[in-house]
Amino acid sequence: MSLTCQDVMIAPEEQILLHPSSPINRAFKQMLHHGMRYLPVVEKDGTYVGVFTSPTLIKLMLPRAMTIQMGGRNPNKGLHDLNFLNMDDEDFYTALDSIKDEPVKNYLSNPKNIPVAAPDTPIMEGILLLHKYKRHVILVNPDNNQFVGVLSINSAMKKIFDEDYTV
């Protein structure tokens, strides 16, 4: 029998998940507490919605003018630094306070940047996706869009290098 992504994935019961209505501050606390850079977002019935990532948190801290494409496609136009922007502690925390209760569903990563595969995808294809996208692969049942688990570099390597690992 061929080894699949599901054979070496992080199981759903071991994966920290967010619901679409989860506030950003909860996502941050979960990421910090568990040392994670991403969290799958799943409806209560298990339907996969998307992924909320730590780079999104960083982007949310920047002024909106820095994160929109200014000047069209020309990278030489628009803002390139924020040396002119001075904030004291109160300004900084006030700016962050305005977004902390917003739901993560408003800030999901672009689906084109998130690799998704079926659980029965051969492991080598999953490893190729890990390499190509440089992030975890979300495993979703293609028949009903149900979240199944996550293939990570660590979960794949445990199968190879951890003598105590069992499937």
C-alpha positions as CSV (number, residue, x, y, z in Angstrom):
1,M,0.0,0.0,0.0
2,S,1.4,3.4,-0.9
3,L,2.1,6.0,1.8
4,T,-0.2,9.0,1.7
5,C,-0.3,12.4,3.2
6,Q,-3.0,11.2,5.7
7,D,-0.6,8.5,6.9
8,V,1.8,11.1,8.3
9,M,-0.4,14.2,8.9
10,I,-1.1,16.1,12.1
11,A,-4.5,14.7,13.1
12,P,-7.4,17.1,13.5
13,E,-7.6,16.4,17.2
14,E,-3.9,17.5,17.6
15,Q,-4.3,20.6,15.4
16,I,-5.3,23.9,16.8
17,L,-8.2,25.3,14.7
18,L,-10.0,28.6,14.5
19,H,-13.6,29.2,13.6
20,P,-14.4,32.0,11.1
21,S,-15.8,34.2,13.9
22,S,-12.7,33.8,16.2
23,P,-11.3,37.2,17.0
24,I,-7.8,38.1,15.9
25,N,-6.6,38.3,19.5
26,R,-7.5,34.7,20.1
27,A,-5.6,33.7,16.9
28,F,-2.6,35.5,18.2
29,K,-2.8,33.9,21.6
30,Q,-3.1,30.4,20.1
31,M,-0.2,31.0,17.8
32,L,2.0,32.3,20.6
33,H,1.0,29.6,23.1
34,H,1.5,26.7,20.6
35,G,4.4,28.2,18.6
36,M,2.5,28.1,15.4
37,R,2.7,30.4,12.4
38,Y,-0.6,29.4,10.8
39,L,-4.0,28.2,11.9
40,P,-6.6,26.4,9.7
41,V,-10.0,28.0,9.9
42,V,-12.9,25.6,10.0
43,E,-16.6,25.9,10.4
44,K,-18.3,24.1,13.4
45,D,-19.3,21.3,11.0
46,G,-15.7,20.7,9.9
47,T,-15.9,22.5,6.6
48,Y,-12.6,24.0,5.6
49,V,-12.7,27.8,5.2
50,G,-9.1,28.9,4.9
51,V,-5.9,29.7,6.9
52,F,-5.0,32.6,9.2
53,T,-1.2,33.2,9.3
54,S,1.3,35.1,11.4
55,P,2.4,37.2,8.4
56,T,-1.2,38.4,8.4
57,L,-0.8,39.6,11.9
58,I,2.3,41.6,10.9
59,K,0.5,43.0,7.9
60,L,-2.4,44.1,10.2
61,M,0.1,46.1,12.4
62,L,1.1,48.2,9.4
63,P,-0.8,51.3,8.3
64,R,-3.2,50.4,5.5
65,A,-1.3,52.8,3.1
66,M,1.7,50.4,3.3
67,T,-0.2,47.3,2.5
68,I,-2.3,48.4,-0.5
69,Q,-0.7,48.4,-3.9
70,M,0.0,52.1,-4.5
71,G,1.2,53.2,-7.9
72,G,-0.1,50.3,-9.8
73,R,2.4,47.6,-10.8
74,N,5.4,49.9,-10.7
75,P,7.4,48.9,-7.5
76,N,9.2,52.2,-7.6
77,K,6.0,54.1,-6.7
78,G,4.2,54.3,-3.4
79,L,5.5,54.1,0.2
80,H,8.7,52.1,0.8
81,D,9.4,53.0,4.5
82,L,7.8,54.4,7.5
83,N,10.7,56.4,9.0
84,F,8.4,59.5,9.0
85,L,5.8,57.7,11.2
86,N,6.4,58.2,14.9
87,M,4.1,56.6,17.4
88,D,4.2,56.6,21.1
89,D,3.1,53.6,23.2
90,E,-0.5,54.9,23.5
91,D,-0.8,55.4,19.7
92,F,0.6,52.0,19.0
93,Y,-1.7,50.1,21.3
94,T,-4.7,52.1,20.2
95,A,-4.0,51.2,16.6
96,L,-3.7,47.5,17.5
97,D,-6.7,47.6,19.9
98,S,-8.9,48.6,16.9
99,I,-8.4,45.3,15.2
100,K,-8.1,42.7,18.0
101,D,-11.8,41.8,18.1
102,E,-12.3,41.5,14.4
103,P,-13.0,38.0,13.1
104,V,-10.3,36.1,11.4
105,K,-12.6,35.3,8.4
106,N,-11.9,38.9,7.2
107,Y,-8.2,38.2,7.0
108,L,-7.6,34.8,5.6
109,S,-4.6,34.1,3.4
110,N,-5.0,34.2,-0.3
111,P,-6.1,30.6,-1.3
112,K,-3.6,30.6,-4.1
113,N,-0.8,30.7,-1.5
114,I,-2.1,27.8,0.5
115,P,-1.5,24.3,-0.7
116,V,-4.5,22.0,-0.3
117,A,-4.5,18.3,-1.1
118,A,-6.7,15.3,-0.7
119,P,-5.8,13.0,2.2
120,D,-5.0,10.1,-0.2
121,T,-2.4,12.2,-2.1
122,P,0.8,10.2,-2.3
123,I,3.4,11.4,0.3
124,M,5.9,12.4,-2.4
125,E,3.4,14.8,-3.9
126,G,2.7,16.2,-0.5
127,I,6.4,16.7,0.1
128,L,6.7,18.4,-3.2
129,L,3.9,20.8,-2.1
130,L,5.7,21.5,1.2
131,H,8.8,22.3,-0.8
132,K,7.1,24.4,-3.5
133,Y,4.9,26.5,-1.1
134,K,7.3,26.5,1.9
135,R,4.3,26.0,4.2
136,H,2.1,23.3,5.5
137,V,-0.3,21.4,3.3
138,I,-4.0,21.5,4.3
139,L,-5.7,18.1,3.8
140,V,-9.3,18.4,2.7
141,N,-11.8,15.8,1.6
142,P,-12.5,16.8,-2.0
143,D,-16.0,15.3,-1.9
144,N,-17.4,17.5,0.9
145,N,-14.6,20.1,1.7
146,Q,-14.2,18.7,5.2
147,F,-10.9,19.5,7.0
148,V,-9.0,16.2,7.5
149,G,-5.6,17.3,8.9
150,V,-2.3,19.0,8.1
151,L,0.8,17.7,6.5
152,S,3.8,19.5,8.0
153,I,7.5,19.1,7.4
154,N,7.8,17.8,11.0
155,S,5.0,15.2,10.6
156,A,6.6,13.9,7.4
157,M,10.1,13.8,8.9
158,K,8.9,12.0,12.1
159,K,7.9,9.1,9.9
160,I,11.4,8.9,8.6
161,F,13.6,9.8,11.5
162,D,11.7,9.2,14.7
163,E,12.2,5.5,15.8
164,D,9.3,5.8,18.3
165,Y,6.8,7.1,15.6
166,T,4.0,4.7,14.8
167,V,1.3,5.2,12.2
